[in-house]
């Protein structure tokens, strides 16, 4: 009987702990699981250096990790994010997505698509190693991984 109570208590604790690190942002903060906020920011300008307001900026991030097994090297997407924002009156944009805790061995594939009436659309592709992102401390369990990608649009 005593063993059953101990086992039940132990399983309840383990089950509770496993549920605390879900992808839901509220549970990570509440229970203190480490997580990373990926911040992509930059400025949208024209060819003359004038800042462009209300340009639609779509940022897609794929975090890819390579593993080696008996078959060879495998690449797996371990995290994916896609978000669109509009540039402000100073031409600045910023996306913030919370995701899995940073894997420094991962390679982050960024695709930034920018569109604005009167300008040709632009697509920027950038590959960044996890260790090359700029970091700052957020809350107790948060790391902010920053990447700057500036955009220059050409008039039609």
C-alpha positions in Angstrom: 0.0 0.0 0.0 2.8 2.4 0.9 4.6 1.6 -2.4 1.5 2.4 -4.4 1.1 5.8 -2.7 4.7 6.7 -3.3 4.5 5.5 -7.0 1.3 7.5 -7.5 2.9 10.6 -6.0 6.0 10.1 -8.1 4.0 9.7 -11.3 1.9 12.7 -10.5 5.0 14.8 -10.0 6.6 13.5 -13.3 3.4 14.0 -15.2 3.0 17.5 -13.9 6.6 18.4 -14.8 6.2 17.0 -18.4 3.1 19.1 -19.0 4.8 22.3 -17.8 7.0 22.7 -20.9 4.4 22.8 -23.6 4.3 25.1 -26.6 1.7 27.3 -24.9 3.4 30.5 -23.8 1.4 30.8 -20.6 2.4 27.4 -19.2 6.1 28.1 -19.9 6.0 31.3 -18.0 3.9 30.0 -15.2 6.0 26.9 -14.5 9.4 28.4 -15.4 10.5 26.4 -18.5 13.3 28.0 -20.5 12.3 29.4 -23.8 13.6 31.7 -26.6 11.9 34.7 -28.2 13.1 35.1 -31.7 13.1 38.8 -32.6 13.6 39.8 -36.2 13.8 43.5 -36.9 15.0 46.0 -39.5 14.2 49.0 -41.6 12.4 49.2 -45.0 13.9 51.9 -47.3 13.8 52.8 -50.9 16.8 53.0 -53.2 17.4 56.7 -52.1 17.4 55.7 -48.4 13.9 57.1 -47.7 12.1 55.1 -45.1 8.9 53.4 -46.3 5.8 53.3 -44.0 3.1 50.6 -44.3 5.2 48.0 -46.2 4.0 44.4 -45.5 6.9 42.4 -44.1 6.5 38.6 -43.8 9.2 36.8 -41.8 9.5 33.0 -42.0 12.0 31.1 -39.9 12.9 27.5 -40.1 15.3 26.1 -37.5 17.0 23.1 -38.9 19.2 20.6 -36.9 21.4 18.0 -38.4 21.7 14.6 -36.7 24.0 11.7 -37.7 22.9 8.2 -37.4 23.7 4.8 -39.1 22.0 6.1 -42.3 24.0 9.3 -42.5 23.4 12.9 -41.9 19.7 13.9 -41.5 18.3 17.4 -41.5 15.1 18.0 -39.5 13.1 21.2 -39.1 12.8 21.5 -35.3 10.9 24.7 -35.2 9.0 26.9 -37.7 7.6 30.4 -37.5 5.8 32.7 -39.8 4.5 36.2 -39.0 3.6 39.3 -41.0 3.7 42.9 -39.8 3.6 46.4 -41.3 6.5 48.8 -41.2 5.9 51.9 -39.0 6.2 55.6 -40.0 10.0 55.4 -39.5 10.2 52.3 -41.8 10.9 50.0 -38.9 9.4 46.5 -38.5 9.7 43.9 -35.8 8.4 40.3 -35.3 8.6 38.4 -32.1 7.9 34.7 -31.9 8.3 32.5 -28.9 9.7 29.0 -29.6 11.7 26.2 -28.4 14.8 26.9 -26.3 17.7 27.8 -28.5 19.7 25.0 -30.1 23.1 26.6 -30.7 23.9 23.8 -33.3 20.8 24.6 -35.3 20.8 26.7 -38.5 18.1 29.3 -38.9 16.8 29.9 -42.4 15.1 33.3 -42.7 12.9 34.3 -45.6 11.8 38.0 -45.5 9.2 38.9 -48.1 8.4 42.6 -48.4 5.6 44.1 -50.4 4.4 47.7 -50.9 2.2 49.3 -53.6 4.3 51.3 -56.1 7.4 49.1 -55.4 8.7 45.8 -56.6 8.3 43.0 -54.1 11.6 41.8 -52.5 12.6 38.5 -51.0 15.7 38.2 -48.8 17.0 34.8 -47.8 19.5 34.6 -44.9 21.0 31.6 -43.1 22.3 32.1 -39.6 24.0 29.7 -37.2 22.4 29.6 -33.8 25.7 30.7 -32.2 25.8 33.8 -34.5 22.5 35.3 -33.4 22.7 38.2 -30.9 21.3 37.5 -27.5 19.9 39.4 -24.6 18.3 38.3 -21.4 14.5 38.6 -21.2 12.6 37.4 -18.1 13.8 34.8 -15.7 13.5 32.0 -18.2 13.5 33.9 -21.4 16.4 34.4 -23.9 15.9 36.8 -26.7 17.6 35.9 -30.0 17.9 38.9 -32.3 18.5 39.1 -36.0 18.5 42.3 -38.0 17.5 42.2 -41.7 17.1 45.5 -43.5 15.2 45.8 -46.8 15.6 48.0 -49.8 12.7 48.2 -52.2 12.9 49.5 -55.8 10.2 51.6 -57.4 8.2 50.1 -60.2 
